[in-house]
Amino acid sequence: MKNYKLILASKSPRRKELLAGMGFEFEIRTKPVQENFPGELTKEQVAVYLCEKKAKAFSEDEISANEIIITADTIVCLNDQILNKPGDHIHAIEMLTALSGKMHEVITGVCLRRKSTMHSFFVSTNVFFKNLSTLEIEFYVNHYRPFDKAGAYGIQEWIGYIGIEKIEGSYFNVVGLPTARLNEELSKLMDGDN
């Protein structure tokens, strides 16, 4: 890693914490990006499209030869419906009510951007919620205000402790970064340069 400088292009405190937890040193550098996407994409394509859109916000001139920019986007899908960040309190309650007692999918797209190349991948995790009571949902939304989170919840918060029965796949993917796969892809990228 000493020949490379990692740039995390995300304001997410969770992604920052996960990348630091992986033992990497990195800098945070972000660009404003509209998180809209074409309607005809599959859910997996949406996650990849959005992380690539964030990566493309950086021009080649802004990236040094030894830098790798990491962008990511996490989406929550119930059946084939994508649940974005809730607009308000009522919307958050509606989302959690829809997720209650069901399995949903969390897909994180990740893009590794070099000066003139991009490599993208996605990881999917199945999350199973127990039947949540109205009181539990309202308590969570009132106290944790999950308006910046896709699907209106954070697995690492109270609702995850009391509401999630099981997951199939990477827990950290649901938090916001598929750490094992990211480590593997970064290693491949660096080995390819040696």
C-alpha positions in Angstrom: 0.0 0.0 0.0 2.9 2.4 0.6 3.1 3.2 -3.1 -0.5 4.2 -3.2 -2.7 6.9 -1.7 -6.3 6.0 -1.0 -9.0 8.6 -1.3 -12.4 7.9 0.1 -15.0 9.9 -1.8 -17.7 9.7 0.9 -19.0 11.9 3.7 -20.4 8.8 5.4 -19.0 8.4 8.9 -19.7 4.6 8.7 -17.6 4.2 5.5 -14.8 6.2 7.1 -14.9 4.0 10.2 -15.0 0.7 8.1 -12.0 1.7 5.9 -10.0 2.8 8.9 -10.9 -0.5 10.6 -9.4 -2.3 7.6 -6.1 -0.7 8.6 -5.8 1.7 5.6 -4.6 5.2 5.8 -6.7 7.5 3.5 -7.8 11.0 2.8 -11.4 12.0 2.3 -12.2 14.0 -0.8 -15.8 14.5 -1.9 -17.7 16.0 -4.8 -21.5 16.8 -4.9 -23.4 14.4 -7.1 -27.1 14.1 -7.8 -28.1 10.5 -6.9 -30.6 10.0 -9.7 -30.5 7.1 -12.2 -32.2 5.9 -15.4 -35.4 4.0 -14.6 -34.7 1.0 -16.8 -31.7 -0.3 -14.8 -31.8 -3.4 -12.6 -31.2 -2.9 -8.9 -27.6 -4.2 -9.2 -27.0 -1.8 -12.1 -28.3 1.1 -10.1 -25.8 0.5 -7.3 -22.9 0.3 -9.8 -24.2 3.3 -11.9 -24.4 5.5 -8.7 -20.9 4.6 -7.5 -19.5 5.2 -11.0 -21.3 8.5 -11.2 -19.5 9.6 -8.0 -16.2 8.4 -9.4 -16.7 10.2 -12.7 -17.2 13.5 -10.8 -13.4 13.6 -10.5 -11.6 14.7 -13.6 -8.3 13.0 -14.6 -6.5 16.3 -13.7 -7.6 15.9 -10.1 -6.2 12.4 -9.7 -2.5 11.8 -9.2 -0.9 8.7 -10.8 -0.5 6.9 -7.4 -4.1 7.7 -6.1 -7.0 5.3 -6.0 -10.4 6.9 -5.4 -13.0 4.7 -3.6 -16.6 5.5 -4.2 -19.6 3.5 -3.0 -23.4 3.6 -3.0 -25.7 1.4 -0.9 -29.3 0.7 -1.9 -32.0 -1.2 -0.1 -34.5 -3.2 -2.2 -37.8 -4.8 -1.2 -38.6 -7.2 -4.0 -37.7 -5.0 -7.0 -38.5 -1.7 -5.4 -35.6 0.5 -4.4 -36.1 2.2 -1.1 -34.1 5.4 -1.1 -33.4 7.8 1.8 -36.8 8.8 3.4 -38.0 12.3 2.7 -39.4 12.8 6.2 -40.6 11.2 9.5 -43.8 9.7 7.9 -41.9 8.3 4.9 -39.4 6.6 7.3 -42.2 5.0 9.2 -43.8 3.8 6.0 -40.5 2.2 4.8 -39.9 0.4 8.1 -43.5 -0.8 8.2 -43.0 -2.2 4.6 -39.7 -4.0 5.7 -41.3 -5.4 8.9 -41.5 -9.2 8.9 -39.8 -9.5 5.5 -36.5 -10.2 3.8 -35.0 -7.4 1.8 -31.7 -7.0 -0.2 -29.0 -4.5 0.5 -26.7 -3.9 -2.5 -23.5 -1.9 -2.3 -21.8 -0.8 -5.5 -18.1 0.1 -5.2 -15.9 1.8 -7.8 -12.1 2.0 -7.7 -11.0 4.9 -9.8 -7.5 5.5 -11.1 -6.4 8.4 -13.2 -7.6 6.8 -16.5 -9.3 3.5 -15.4 -12.3 2.5 -13.3 -13.1 -0.9 -11.8 -16.5 -1.5 -10.3 -18.3 -4.4 -8.5 -21.3 -4.9 -6.3 -22.0 -7.1 -3.2 -25.5 -8.2 -2.1 -26.7 -9.2 1.4 -30.1 -10.5 2.4 -31.5 -9.0 5.6 -34.5 -10.5 7.5 -36.5 -8.3 9.8 -38.8 -9.7 12.5 -42.3 -8.3 12.7 -41.8 -4.8 14.1 -44.4 -3.2 16.3 -45.7 0.3 15.6 -44.2 1.4 18.9 -40.7 0.0 18.0 -40.8 1.7 14.6 -41.9 5.1 16.0 -39.3 4.9 18.8 -36.5 4.2 16.4 -37.5 7.0 13.9 -38.1 9.5 16.7 -34.8 8.8 18.5 -32.4 7.9 15.7 -33.8 10.0 12.8 -32.6 7.8 10.0 -33.3 10.3 7.2 -29.8 10.0 5.7 -30.0 6.2 5.4 -31.4 4.1 2.5 -34.3 2.1 3.6 -34.7 4.3 6.7 -32.5 2.3 9.0 -28.9 1.6 10.1 -28.2 -2.1 11.0 -25.6 -0.9 13.5 -28.2 1.1 15.4 -30.9 0.1 17.9 -33.3 -1.3 15.2 -30.6 -3.7 14.1 -30.1 -5.0 17.6 -33.7 -5.7 18.3 -35.2 -6.1 14.8 -33.0 -8.2 12.6 -33.4 -11.9 12.9 -30.6 -12.9 10.5 -28.6 -11.9 7.5 -27.2 -13.8 4.6 -23.9 -12.3 3.4 -21.7 -9.5 4.6 -22.8 -7.5 7.6 -20.4 -4.7 6.7 -21.9 -4.5 3.3 -25.2 -3.5 5.0 -23.3 -0.9 7.1 -22.1 0.6 3.8 -18.9 -1.1 2.6 -18.2 -4.7 1.7 -14.9 -4.8 3.4 -13.7 -8.4 2.5 -14.5 -7.9 -1.2 -13.0 -4.4 -1.2 -9.7 -5.7 0.3 -9.6 -8.5 -2.3 -10.2 -6.0 -5.2 -7.7 -3.5 -3.9 -5.1 -6.3 -3.6 -5.8 -7.4 -7.2 -5.5 -3.8 -8.5 -2.1 -3.4 -6.8 -0.8 -6.8 -7.7 -1.6 -5.9 -11.4 0.8 -3.0 -11.2 3.7 -5.1 -9.9 
